[in-house]
Amino acid sequence: MRPSLRIASLIIALPPLAIVVWLFFIPFLSSAHLSFLREDQWTLRNYSLVWRLYRYDILYTLWIAFVSLAAVLLIAVLLCGYLRVHTNKPVEFLFKIPLFIPFVVVGHAMRVLLAPKGTLNSVLSQVGLINLNDPPSIAFGWMGIAVSLIWKNLALAVLLVLGAYRSVDETYLEAARNFGASAFRQIRDILLPMSAASLAVAGAFMFTSMLASFSVPLMIGSGEPPQMVMIDVYYRINYQGDYGTANALGVVSYLLAMGVAGYYLRTITQKET
């Protein structure tokens, strides 16, 4: 590459690089620095508190994120396969609607829908499936949070996975159909293997988003331990004024997200090469 092109490429790359440094790396370094301070002294006490008080919350957060991600990807793989083999614009539009709904609205809607005497149980009671005097409920627990995150992130998954499926040449699917392959076999043997890298990218995006969930767990969660990590950060700052432990929790969240981001970058690099 000629020196002039290198300089032009560097100039083009500088603004987004500056944004990443300003909005991510500098806050991360500041948070990491504060996480080692307690009463203006360098110490590991903040991380000791995180381990002693919040290790189960970290595992709880990872559990919800992994379960939600697995469910979203499974639904998206099958649904987008159907939409790729049998085009259905109304169905595709309906599944993309959650993309434009804020998380706080999703949290409130799911709270109303999934509450013990919420909309879902009220409808089921009308047909005699449940008794409203002793109603079942998946709200205010990990299942309610997972259902909310699945519904919200499914739109993004459909957008990314369907785009990857549509990049697969139609001739592959035609050849499979000529040999009698069903729609499921076309998805399993052609679309899924040829879109594996795009699925990894979609998974990385959604997993980091789920790790950082705040509005949905705050509105759907039980309010008792275990909690998702972002709720712990919120309570540690606003109710205890403990910025050191809150920053330690933030650093742990950063590291978890950076692990997924590293996998994403490696996948993108391999795809380009």
C-alpha atoms as one frame of an Amber mdcrd trajectory, in Angstrom:
protein
   0.000   0.000   0.000   1.287   3.432  -0.967   2.149   5.881   1.841  -0.592
   8.276   0.716  -3.203   5.522   0.950  -1.941   4.525   4.395  -2.223   8.114
   5.589  -5.730   8.427   4.113  -6.780   5.153   5.768  -5.400   6.341   9.096
  -7.273   9.644   8.819 -10.519   7.814   8.058  -9.980   5.425  10.978  -9.097
   8.106  13.533 -12.659   9.398  14.335 -14.175   5.971  15.153 -10.977   4.982
  16.971 -11.153   8.164  19.038 -14.785   7.410  19.935 -13.870   3.879  21.064
 -10.976   5.185  23.157 -13.050   7.990  24.687 -16.209   5.974  25.393 -14.697
   2.587  26.250 -10.997   2.426  27.069 -10.755   5.587  29.174 -13.863   4.719
  31.268 -12.551   1.176  31.666  -9.156   2.382  32.882 -10.830   4.841  35.252
 -13.137   2.134  36.592 -10.235  -0.291  37.003  -8.215   2.350  38.865 -11.073
   3.132  41.269 -11.762  -0.555  41.846  -8.388  -0.891  43.586  -8.990   2.089
  45.890 -10.756   2.032  49.249 -10.533   4.991  51.596  -7.812   6.367  49.282
  -5.672   3.279  49.848  -4.601   0.699  47.286  -6.240  -2.591  48.216  -7.954
  -5.741  46.928 -10.781  -5.423  49.456 -13.273  -4.401  46.773 -12.615  -7.571
  44.825 -12.721  -9.562  48.049 -16.210  -8.154  48.672 -17.238  -9.004  45.117
 -16.108 -12.594  45.631 -17.724 -12.899  49.056 -21.028 -11.170  48.319 -21.607
 -11.331  44.591 -19.986 -14.459  43.131 -23.381 -16.183  42.946 -24.879 -13.107
  41.312 -22.185 -13.278  38.629 -22.988 -16.947  38.024 -26.697 -16.072  38.023
 -26.098 -13.393  35.398 -24.064 -15.775  33.235 -26.741 -18.461  33.602 -29.539
 -16.162  32.443 -27.415 -14.799  29.587 -26.425 -18.274  28.346 -29.952 -19.736
  28.629 -31.491 -16.702  26.914 -28.864 -16.714  24.179 -29.296 -20.439  23.493
 -33.076 -20.035  23.236 -32.801 -16.962  20.984 -30.346 -18.639  18.617 -32.387
 -21.841  18.445 -35.584 -19.953  17.620 -33.789 -17.665  15.161 -32.058 -20.535
  13.343 -35.348 -22.372  12.757 -37.538 -19.314  12.175 -35.114 -17.623   9.777
 -34.623 -20.930   7.981 -38.367 -21.103   7.421 -38.448 -17.473   6.254 -35.531
 -18.145   3.887 -37.078 -21.251   2.354 -40.681 -19.967   2.432 -40.793 -16.179
   2.205 -43.391 -14.666   4.533 -43.120 -10.885   4.850 -45.878 -10.404   7.490
 -44.268 -12.945   9.841 -40.841 -11.397   9.265 -42.226  -7.940  10.083 -43.913
  -9.143  13.287 -40.708 -10.690  14.604 -38.753  -7.478  13.949 -41.113  -5.245
  15.952 -39.285  -5.743  19.320 -36.198  -4.182  17.733 -37.836  -0.750  18.075
 -39.201  -1.175  21.609 -37.050   0.175  24.503 -35.945  -2.226  27.235 -37.889
  -0.322  29.910 -41.095  -0.756  27.894 -40.353  -4.470  27.494 -39.838  -4.756
  31.254 -43.141  -3.061  32.037 -45.034  -5.050  29.387 -43.666  -8.374  30.633
 -44.416  -7.390  34.224 -48.052  -6.838  33.258 -48.198  -9.964  31.078 -46.410
 -12.481  33.316 -47.437 -11.350  36.815 -49.377 -13.846  38.972 -52.634 -12.051
  38.169 -51.395 -10.530  34.945 -52.824 -10.633  31.458 -51.612 -14.127  30.568
 -53.033 -15.819  33.658 -56.269 -13.841  33.367 -56.784 -15.129  29.837 -55.906
 -18.694  30.834 -58.320 -18.528  33.757 -61.149 -17.596  31.405 -60.750 -20.911
  29.586 -60.391 -22.861  32.828 -56.719 -23.743  32.538 -55.663 -22.119  35.807
 -57.167 -20.908  39.056 -56.565 -17.220  39.745 -56.812 -17.864  43.492 -53.511
 -19.740  43.247 -51.992 -18.628  39.929 -48.650 -19.842  38.589 -46.177 -17.165
  37.593 -42.830 -16.963  35.851 -42.463 -13.274  36.568 -40.260 -12.017  39.400
 -37.638 -14.707  38.861 -34.961 -15.854  36.450 -37.493 -17.356  34.043 -39.334
 -14.065  33.702 -36.069 -12.230  33.040 -35.032 -14.872  30.494 -38.379 -14.736
  28.655 -38.169 -10.933  28.482 -34.601 -10.975  27.164 -35.454 -13.681  24.634
 -38.405 -11.702  23.284 -36.441  -8.462  23.094 -33.302  -9.925  21.494 -35.125
 -12.188  19.052 -35.684  -9.250  16.706 -31.942  -8.553  16.466 -31.263 -12.256
  15.992 -33.808 -12.456  13.161 -32.285  -9.394  11.488 -28.726 -10.780  11.598
 -29.424 -14.470  10.964 -31.893 -13.881   8.156 -29.389 -11.588   6.464 -26.763
 -14.331   6.704 -29.164 -16.933   5.321 -30.091 -14.715   2.387 -26.430 -14.354
   1.465 -26.357 -18.107   0.749 -26.722 -18.677  -2.990 -30.120 -20.016  -4.004
 -28.505 -22.682  -6.202 -27.425 -24.622  -3.081 -30.999 -24.793  -1.847 -32.303
 -25.702  -5.299 -29.816 -28.553  -5.520 -30.894 -29.795  -2.085 -34.564 -29.634
  -3.067 -33.829 -31.565  -6.256 -32.449 -34.377  -4.087 -35.593 -34.337  -1.946
 -34.248 -32.437   1.069 -36.938 -31.166   3.419 -36.970 -27.591   4.731 -35.369
 -28.788   7.974 -32.558 -30.555   6.086 -31.935 -27.414   4.034 -31.577 -25.433
   7.243 -29.424 -28.016   9.029 -27.137 -29.065   6.187 -26.815 -25.892   4.090
 -27.950 -22.649   5.698 -26.615 -23.310   9.199 -23.059 -24.443   8.271 -22.640
 -21.668   5.687 -23.791 -19.007   8.180 -21.871 -20.220  11.236 -19.593 -17.154
  11.390 -22.552 -14.764  11.223 -24.300 -16.723  13.979 -21.197 -16.328  16.163
 -21.244 -12.573  15.577 -24.959 -12.362  16.400 -24.397 -14.419  19.536 -21.574
 -12.134  20.687 -23.716  -9.018  20.226 -26.663 -10.441  22.122 -24.640 -12.023
  24.924 -22.920  -8.742  25.812 -26.281  -6.966  25.689 -27.786  -9.525  28.070
 -24.860  -9.217  30.480 -25.493  -5.483  30.688 -29.267  -5.770  31.165 -30.623
  -3.416  33.801 -34.202  -2.273  33.097 -35.646  -5.734  32.545 -34.074  -7.396
  35.648 -35.009  -4.387  37.774 -38.675  -4.607  36.762 -39.044  -8.385  36.438
 -36.631  -9.600  39.119 -37.717 -10.655  42.584 -35.746  -7.919  44.374 -33.970
 -10.580  46.448 -30.656 -12.379  45.890 -29.465 -13.606  43.528 -29.576 -10.550
  41.291 -28.036  -9.685  37.957 -24.744  -7.814  38.186 -26.006  -4.460  36.898
 -28.629  -4.401  39.671 -25.855  -4.975  42.219 -23.887  -2.062  40.760 -26.971
   0.163  40.976 -27.688  -0.692  44.623 -24.027  -0.456  45.604 -23.795   3.106
  44.282 -27.210   4.537  45.087 -27.925   2.915  48.443 -24.473   2.325  49.923
 -22.333   4.916  48.157 -19.662   2.243  47.679 -18.050   3.231  44.393 -15.039
   0.972  44.919 -17.035  -2.270  45.012 -19.337  -1.001  42.272 -16.322  -0.373
  40.047 -14.939  -3.819  40.878 -18.237  -5.325  39.738 -18.014  -3.189  36.621
 -14.512  -4.445  35.876 -15.682  -8.047  36.224 -18.512  -7.299  33.781 -16.044
  -5.618  31.425 -13.798  -8.683  31.477 -16.692 -11.034  30.769 -17.814  -8.869
  27.857 -14.259  -8.466  26.567 -13.871 -12.246  26.434 -16.878 -12.451  24.131
 -15.657  -9.422  22.170 -12.300 -11.130  21.625 -14.078 -14.177  20.218 -16.117
 -11.871  17.969 -13.024 -10.090  16.631 -11.240 -13.384  15.988 -14.279 -14.708
  14.114 -14.503 -11.560  11.983 -10.776 -11.711  11.197 -10.949 -15.374  10.150
 -14.045 -14.650   8.033 -12.293 -11.827   6.182  -9.153 -13.874   5.537
